[in-house]
Amino acid sequence: MKLVLNGFAVAQGVMAVLFALASLVLIAVAGRTGWQAVSNGLDLDTGQKVIEAIGLLAAAVVALQIAQTIAEEEVIREMHVSAPTRVRRFLSRFLVVLVVALVIEGLVATLKALHEDVRLLTYAALLLLSASALLAAWGVFIRLNRFAEDVEPKAMEEAKQEDEKLKG
């Protein structure tokens, strides 16, 4: 069984590296897109290209956050997400970045729709509504999960101690 768990840790380490590499590629593409936009002069098209670059950067942040979360929670700490505290922390780290990225993408889509094709505004609105629903569901989850943490105060204390070890 130990061999299987070590195999999972290796696979998750590889996934973390691939997410980090994807993030770097997105950062490079965003930088290139922004640079090309600015080098062509400052006009409305430049603004739209810069907004697209911001969307790419938001995706890069999500990919990098996923890489960091996998590396810290599954590889470095060798923790398996099972206790309520772990589940809440793991999901919260991921969802905070995901919700922010979705809202940024929604704003990018809104601005793009306003300048290119107003019919696409429906999709931008649906994206923003979806991000809002995800945020609300996440809040409900945290609230309900908090009750489970009260039942397991030892798990919360262990999680805090692990944070101190990780910082040191």
BALOBA-1460 file (C-alpha; in Angstrom, 3 decimals):
// residues 168
<rec num="1" residu="m" x="0.000" y="0.000" z="0.000"/>
<rec num="2" residu="k" x="2.882" y="2.344" z="0.760"/>
<rec num="3" residu="l" x="4.138" y="1.830" z="-2.800"/>
<rec num="4" residu="v" x="0.756" y="2.833" z="-4.233"/>
<rec num="5" residu="l" x="0.642" y="5.967" z="-2.074"/>
<rec num="6" residu="n" x="4.177" y="6.874" z="-3.169"/>
<rec num="7" residu="g" x="3.074" y="6.419" z="-6.780"/>
<rec num="8" residu="f" x="0.194" y="8.820" z="-6.199"/>
<rec num="9" residu="a" x="2.599" y="11.360" z="-4.671"/>
<rec num="10" residu="v" x="4.878" y="11.108" z="-7.721"/>
<rec num="11" residu="a" x="1.930" y="11.483" z="-10.118"/>
<rec num="12" residu="q" x="0.656" y="14.499" z="-8.197"/>
<rec num="13" residu="g" x="4.139" y="16.003" z="-8.201"/>
<rec num="14" residu="v" x="4.276" y="15.617" z="-11.991"/>
<rec num="15" residu="m" x="0.834" y="17.227" z="-12.296"/>
<rec num="16" residu="a" x="1.958" y="20.139" z="-10.110"/>
<rec num="17" residu="v" x="4.990" y="20.694" z="-12.355"/>
<rec num="18" residu="l" x="2.813" y="20.543" z="-15.486"/>
<rec num="19" residu="f" x="0.352" y="23.071" z="-14.048"/>
<rec num="20" residu="a" x="3.281" y="25.355" z="-13.163"/>
<rec num="21" residu="l" x="4.690" y="25.028" z="-16.693"/>
<rec num="22" residu="a" x="1.264" y="25.775" z="-18.190"/>
<rec num="23" residu="s" x="1.121" y="28.861" z="-15.999"/>
<rec num="24" residu="l" x="4.506" y="30.039" z="-17.279"/>
<rec num="25" residu="v" x="3.390" y="29.534" z="-20.882"/>
<rec num="26" residu="l" x="0.217" y="31.550" z="-20.222"/>
<rec num="27" residu="i" x="2.276" y="34.315" z="-18.614"/>
<rec num="28" residu="a" x="4.577" y="34.423" z="-21.661"/>
<rec num="29" residu="v" x="1.617" y="34.520" z="-24.070"/>
<rec num="30" residu="a" x="-0.030" y="37.276" z="-22.008"/>
<rec num="31" residu="g" x="3.209" y="39.271" z="-21.990"/>
<rec num="32" residu="r" x="3.630" y="38.890" z="-25.721"/>
<rec num="33" residu="t" x="-0.012" y="39.800" z="-26.377"/>
<rec num="34" residu="g" x="0.281" y="42.894" z="-24.183"/>
<rec num="35" residu="w" x="3.588" y="43.935" z="-25.738"/>
<rec num="36" residu="q" x="2.288" y="43.548" z="-29.289"/>
<rec num="37" residu="a" x="-0.814" y="45.546" z="-28.405"/>
<rec num="38" residu="v" x="1.149" y="48.438" z="-26.904"/>
<rec num="39" residu="s" x="3.741" y="48.473" z="-29.690"/>
<rec num="40" residu="n" x="0.960" y="49.006" z="-32.254"/>
<rec num="41" residu="g" x="-0.088" y="52.261" z="-30.618"/>
<rec num="42" residu="l" x="-2.574" y="53.254" z="-27.969"/>
<rec num="43" residu="d" x="-6.106" y="52.919" z="-29.272"/>
<rec num="44" residu="l" x="-9.298" y="50.962" z="-28.568"/>
<rec num="45" residu="d" x="-7.856" y="47.798" z="-30.120"/>
<rec num="46" residu="t" x="-4.873" y="48.079" z="-27.750"/>
<rec num="47" residu="g" x="-7.221" y="48.239" z="-24.796"/>
<rec num="48" residu="q" x="-9.036" y="45.103" z="-25.925"/>
<rec num="49" residu="k" x="-5.760" y="43.225" z="-26.425"/>
<rec num="50" residu="v" x="-4.548" y="44.279" z="-22.959"/>
<rec num="51" residu="i" x="-7.843" y="43.074" z="-21.508"/>
<rec num="52" residu="e" x="-7.299" y="39.733" z="-23.269"/>
<rec num="53" residu="a" x="-3.810" y="39.595" z="-21.736"/>
<rec num="54" residu="i" x="-5.365" y="40.151" z="-18.307"/>
<rec num="55" residu="g" x="-7.677" y="37.194" z="-18.951"/>
<rec num="56" residu="l" x="-4.668" y="35.032" z="-19.816"/>
<rec num="57" residu="l" x="-2.925" y="36.157" z="-16.640"/>
<rec num="58" residu="a" x="-6.001" y="35.211" z="-14.615"/>
<rec num="59" residu="a" x="-5.853" y="31.717" z="-16.117"/>
<rec num="60" residu="a" x="-2.138" y="31.591" z="-15.300"/>
<rec num="61" residu="v" x="-2.861" y="32.458" z="-11.668"/>
<rec num="62" residu="v" x="-5.398" y="29.620" z="-11.478"/>
<rec num="63" residu="a" x="-2.917" y="27.127" z="-12.953"/>
<rec num="64" residu="l" x="-0.148" y="28.276" z="-10.611"/>
<rec num="65" residu="q" x="-2.444" y="28.134" z="-7.582"/>
<rec num="66" residu="i" x="-3.480" y="24.591" z="-8.489"/>
<rec num="67" residu="a" x="0.203" y="23.640" z="-8.785"/>
<rec num="68" residu="q" x="1.007" y="25.171" z="-5.408"/>
<rec num="69" residu="t" x="-1.986" y="23.578" z="-3.702"/>
<rec num="70" residu="i" x="-1.208" y="20.124" z="-5.065"/>
<rec num="71" residu="a" x="2.464" y="20.449" z="-4.166"/>
<rec num="72" residu="e" x="1.847" y="21.682" z="-0.617"/>
<rec num="73" residu="e" x="-1.144" y="19.552" z="0.340"/>
<rec num="74" residu="e" x="-0.413" y="16.272" z="-1.410"/>
<rec num="75" residu="v" x="3.343" y="16.126" z="-2.011"/>
<rec num="76" residu="i" x="5.096" y="18.143" z="0.712"/>
<rec num="77" residu="r" x="2.657" y="17.472" z="3.558"/>
<rec num="78" residu="e" x="1.743" y="14.031" z="2.239"/>
<rec num="79" residu="m" x="-1.779" y="14.667" z="3.478"/>
<rec num="80" residu="h" x="-4.786" y="13.007" z="1.993"/>
<rec num="81" residu="v" x="-7.805" y="15.259" z="1.885"/>
<rec num="82" residu="s" x="-10.282" y="13.558" z="4.203"/>
<rec num="83" residu="a" x="-10.881" y="15.542" z="7.390"/>
<rec num="84" residu="p" x="-13.372" y="18.441" z="7.190"/>
<rec num="85" residu="t" x="-10.621" y="20.964" z="7.935"/>
<rec num="86" residu="r" x="-8.464" y="19.631" z="5.096"/>
<rec num="87" residu="v" x="-11.344" y="19.585" z="2.632"/>
<rec num="88" residu="r" x="-12.308" y="23.179" z="3.451"/>
<rec num="89" residu="r" x="-8.745" y="24.433" z="3.241"/>
<rec num="90" residu="f" x="-8.003" y="22.591" z="0.010"/>
<rec num="91" residu="l" x="-11.169" y="23.764" z="-1.726"/>
<rec num="92" residu="s" x="-10.887" y="27.300" z="-0.379"/>
<rec num="93" residu="r" x="-7.374" y="27.752" z="-1.718"/>
<rec num="94" residu="f" x="-8.524" y="26.664" z="-5.145"/>
<rec num="95" residu="l" x="-11.926" y="28.341" z="-5.234"/>
<rec num="96" residu="v" x="-10.766" y="31.798" z="-4.192"/>
<rec num="97" residu="v" x="-8.502" y="31.976" z="-7.226"/>
<rec num="98" residu="l" x="-11.048" y="30.299" z="-9.499"/>
<rec num="99" residu="v" x="-13.845" y="32.718" z="-8.571"/>
<rec num="100" residu="v" x="-11.570" y="35.735" z="-9.073"/>
<rec num="101" residu="a" x="-10.395" y="34.373" z="-12.442"/>
<rec num="102" residu="l" x="-13.972" y="33.697" z="-13.564"/>
<rec num="103" residu="v" x="-15.049" y="37.206" z="-12.598"/>
<rec num="104" residu="i" x="-12.095" y="38.679" z="-14.487"/>
<rec num="105" residu="e" x="-12.967" y="36.524" z="-17.504"/>
<rec num="106" residu="g" x="-16.586" y="37.690" z="-17.198"/>
<rec num="107" residu="l" x="-15.480" y="41.301" z="-17.214"/>
<rec num="108" residu="v" x="-13.208" y="40.666" z="-20.194"/>
<rec num="109" residu="a" x="-16.081" y="38.956" z="-22.026"/>
<rec num="110" residu="t" x="-18.424" y="41.832" z="-21.143"/>
<rec num="111" residu="l" x="-16.059" y="44.485" z="-22.484"/>
<rec num="112" residu="k" x="-15.345" y="42.431" z="-25.591"/>
<rec num="113" residu="a" x="-19.065" y="41.902" z="-26.227"/>
<rec num="114" residu="l" x="-19.806" y="45.602" z="-25.784"/>
<rec num="115" residu="h" x="-17.189" y="46.523" z="-28.382"/>
<rec num="116" residu="e" x="-17.562" y="43.656" z="-30.851"/>
<rec num="117" residu="d" x="-20.939" y="41.902" z="-30.701"/>
<rec num="118" residu="v" x="-23.618" y="42.800" z="-28.167"/>
<rec num="119" residu="r" x="-25.298" y="39.416" z="-28.688"/>
<rec num="120" residu="l" x="-22.364" y="37.846" z="-26.824"/>
<rec num="121" residu="l" x="-23.315" y="39.803" z="-23.719"/>
<rec num="122" residu="t" x="-25.654" y="36.972" z="-22.697"/>
<rec num="123" residu="y" x="-22.703" y="34.594" z="-22.398"/>
<rec num="124" residu="a" x="-20.715" y="37.096" z="-20.356"/>
<rec num="125" residu="a" x="-23.686" y="37.581" z="-18.029"/>
<rec num="126" residu="l" x="-24.090" y="33.819" z="-17.644"/>
<rec num="127" residu="l" x="-20.396" y="33.504" z="-16.800"/>
<rec num="128" residu="l" x="-20.700" y="36.185" z="-14.121"/>
<rec num="129" residu="l" x="-23.883" y="34.601" z="-12.751"/>
<rec num="130" residu="s" x="-22.129" y="31.234" z="-12.633"/>
<rec num="131" residu="a" x="-19.208" y="32.753" z="-10.743"/>
<rec num="132" residu="s" x="-21.684" y="34.318" z="-8.304"/>
<rec num="133" residu="a" x="-23.448" y="30.978" z="-7.815"/>
<rec num="134" residu="l" x="-20.093" y="29.284" z="-7.218"/>
<rec num="135" residu="l" x="-19.188" y="31.923" z="-4.643"/>
<rec num="136" residu="a" x="-22.539" y="31.495" z="-2.864"/>
<rec num="137" residu="a" x="-22.240" y="27.693" z="-2.879"/>
<rec num="138" residu="w" x="-18.713" y="27.959" z="-1.534"/>
<rec num="139" residu="g" x="-19.996" y="30.161" z="1.307"/>
<rec num="140" residu="v" x="-22.674" y="27.590" z="2.182"/>
<rec num="141" residu="f" x="-20.064" y="24.831" z="2.079"/>
<rec num="142" residu="i" x="-17.746" y="26.745" z="4.435"/>
<rec num="143" residu="r" x="-20.614" y="27.404" z="6.830"/>
<rec num="144" residu="l" x="-21.681" y="23.763" z="6.910"/>
<rec num="145" residu="n" x="-18.086" y="22.560" z="7.094"/>
<rec num="146" residu="r" x="-17.473" y="24.813" z="10.081"/>
<rec num="147" residu="f" x="-19.945" y="22.773" z="12.106"/>
<rec num="148" residu="a" x="-17.980" y="19.622" z="11.266"/>
<rec num="149" residu="e" x="-14.770" y="21.324" z="12.438"/>
<rec num="150" residu="d" x="-16.351" y="22.033" z="15.816"/>
<rec num="151" residu="v" x="-16.794" y="18.281" z="16.206"/>
<rec num="152" residu="e" x="-13.106" y="17.707" z="15.330"/>
<rec num="153" residu="p" x="-11.078" y="20.447" z="17.129"/>
<rec num="154" residu="k" x="-8.000" y="18.210" z="17.110"/>
<rec num="155" residu="a" x="-7.931" y="18.154" z="13.293"/>
<rec num="156" residu="m" x="-7.974" y="21.962" z="13.207"/>
<rec num="157" residu="e" x="-5.077" y="22.148" z="15.662"/>
<rec num="158" residu="e" x="-3.077" y="19.630" z="13.603"/>
<rec num="159" residu="a" x="-3.673" y="21.668" z="10.450"/>
<rec num="160" residu="k" x="-2.397" y="24.818" z="12.175"/>
<rec num="161" residu="q" x="0.739" y="22.990" z="13.342"/>
<rec num="162" residu="e" x="1.393" y="21.768" z="9.797"/>
<rec num="163" residu="d" x="1.168" y="25.357" z="8.537"/>
<rec num="164" residu="e" x="3.903" y="26.345" z="10.982"/>
<rec num="165" residu="k" x="6.094" y="23.438" z="9.813"/>
<rec num="166" residu="l" x="5.595" y="24.422" z="6.179"/>
<rec num="167" residu="k" x="6.641" y="28.037" z="6.857"/>
<rec num="168" residu="g" x="9.782" y="27.012" z="8.730"/>
